[in-house]
Amino acid sequence: MSAAGAHDEFGGEGSQDGADRPALDAGLAERYADQLQLPGWGEQAQVEIARLTAFVVGAGALGSAAAAYLVGAGIGRLAVVDGGQIAIAEMPRQLLHFTPEVGMGKADSAAAKLSLLNPEVHVDPFPADVTADNADVILMDADVVLDCSSRAAVRLLVNDACVGSGTPFASAATGGYDGAYMVVRPRDTACCRCLGDGVDGPGFGLPSRSAAGVYGPTTGVIGSLMAHAAIAILLGATDPGAGLLRRFDGATGEWSAARPSRRPDCICANGSVAGNV
């Protein structure tokens, strides 16, 4: 089922007759008891999200938080895409990975922890980097995609694949104390190419890790909001803020937001990447 289809069908608690609404078994009702009480969630939403698939690109700091909350919420299937290995310098912020696993693949490490977190969710590790040659194929089964790579070059590849397929997605990055993210609904909002970022560094106007370091708590804030964006896209229970580029200053706790305009020469307007690379 597409994300759009899920959004159309979801109407919150009491949107269907009791006879038509599927029931959760006792074990699932206990697991999800607290979120079932949320306005606009309810049993129907819980059943619906279990039918859907999210892809998380990048199993580092942002991906650790985003993937954990999606799996905890009961997404039906989660694919973790990352061709990298765990490094000791990443331990302060990449909370799905443990020190004895340094040197292991991030995708497999993350999938193992996530499967323990919620055995009801099917977690698929994809130990591969997203490239221009494989992006369309890797992401083709997703109802929603979260780009948690914090790399502008990967962001543009994910952007092009999702815009081409019409798949909603969110992309995020951090640098220093700051973080930023953007939610894109293809054909409805500006996309990440409209920002005019090059392929170097994290993009979004953020400093590089080599220049400014990375503040772990900021990655947790932004990664959690990525999970929120995915759930909002899939279920329509809340507003994901599509089309807004949001930035968080971790040093002051302040937020800012801007709404980029769609560029008439961009892939999201004319379907071609020519002149945008």
Secondary structure as UniProt FT lines:
FT   HELIX           3..9
FT   TURN            13..14
FT   TURN            18..20
FT   HELIX           26..31
FT   HELIX           33..36
FT   TURN            39..40
FT   HELIX           42..49
FT   TURN            50..51
FT   STRAND          53..57
FT   HELIX           61..73
FT   STRAND          77..81
FT   HELIX           88..90
FT   TURN            91..93
FT   TURN            95..96
FT   HELIX           99..101
FT   TURN            102..103
FT   HELIX           106..117
FT   TURN            119..120
FT   STRAND          122..126
FT   TURN            132..134
FT   HELIX           135..138
FT   TURN            139..141
FT   STRAND          144..147
FT   HELIX           152..165
FT   STRAND          169..176
FT   STRAND          178..184
FT   TURN            186..188
FT   HELIX           192..195
FT   TURN            204..205
FT   HELIX           209..212
FT   HELIX           216..235
FT   TURN            242..243
FT   STRAND          245..249
FT   TURN            250..253
FT   STRAND          254..258
FT   TURN            264..265
FT   HELIX           267..270
FT   TURN            274..276
//
